[in-house]
Amino acid sequence: MPWRPGQDVKPSPSRGVTIAGGGQAVPPVPVSLLMLEEELATEQWLPHERRAELVFAVATWLACIRERHLQRSVLAKLGTGSLWGVCTQGKKKPGFAWGMLRYSATGIDIGHLVWEASIATARTAKGPIHYAIAEEDGRRVTPGSVANTVRYLLDKYGIKNPEIFTVRGLRRAQPTILG
């Protein structure tokens, strides 16, 4: 098997796997993203303590930004249709403002979930948090833990080859869907 399950890996062109965009991470299948949203709404398979990882995955998809940029962000404003954040450090550039749709494709108010979770985490952590999405104790959510959580859910929902999922591919999902 050319994949190493349990690690956030990219496909290898030397092993015969086609990579979208010439070396870019492969975006997830659109139906799998809807399943992640369903899990967010129902909490059927995932324990509550892993919820931050799922919220991180859905937010990365909706914001279309690199997972590292989401990690380095603080939330700025929750509007009627959008959630706004500020990334404190870009890729070899200064930080930037970003926005994402407040509501997902299935109508879940993901912006409100992220906003409220951030406030609750700041209260629990007894101080400021420096991440847009953090664990309940204030620790940052890591891409590896997000990937493992999503792979677990994809397997539970019957998606084939969940081990090929990468967090890096999430930001490419919307542009791929739009064609």
Buried (B, 14 or more C-beta within 10 A) or exposed (E): EEBEBEEBBBBEEEEEEEEEEEEEBBBBBEEBBBBBBBBBEEEEEBEEEBBBBBBBBBBBBBBBBBBBBBBBBBBBEBEEEBBBBBBBBBEEEEBBEBBBBBBBBEEBBBBEBBBEBBEEBBEBBEEEBEBBBBBBEBBBBBBEBBBBBBBBBBBBBEBEEBBBBBBBBBBBBBEBEEE
